[in-house]
């Protein structure tokens, strides 16, 4: 699984994580701390059965709230400016 996540981060975000560290506690996602050169990011990996359009809409609501001044984590768009990136069997979102 880690190899698939690292591949998605490389292809979708041009990130080269040095290491992924699992964060236990996600409800419907598997979460990681991606330790990249110069900074760390939060990565959510969605389950294979997740309804990705619903997830995308929830992420967009978080972005809108942040844009309106609500303190929220900031989502990082993929290279194609999407808030959710799918690579083969893996779908991820990346957060500052």
Secondary structure, DSSP 8 states (H G I E B T S, - for coil): -HHHHHHHHHHHH---EEEEEEETT-SSEEEEEEEETTEEEEEEEE-TT--HHHHHHHHHHHHHHHHTT-----EE--TTS-SSEEETTEEEEEE-
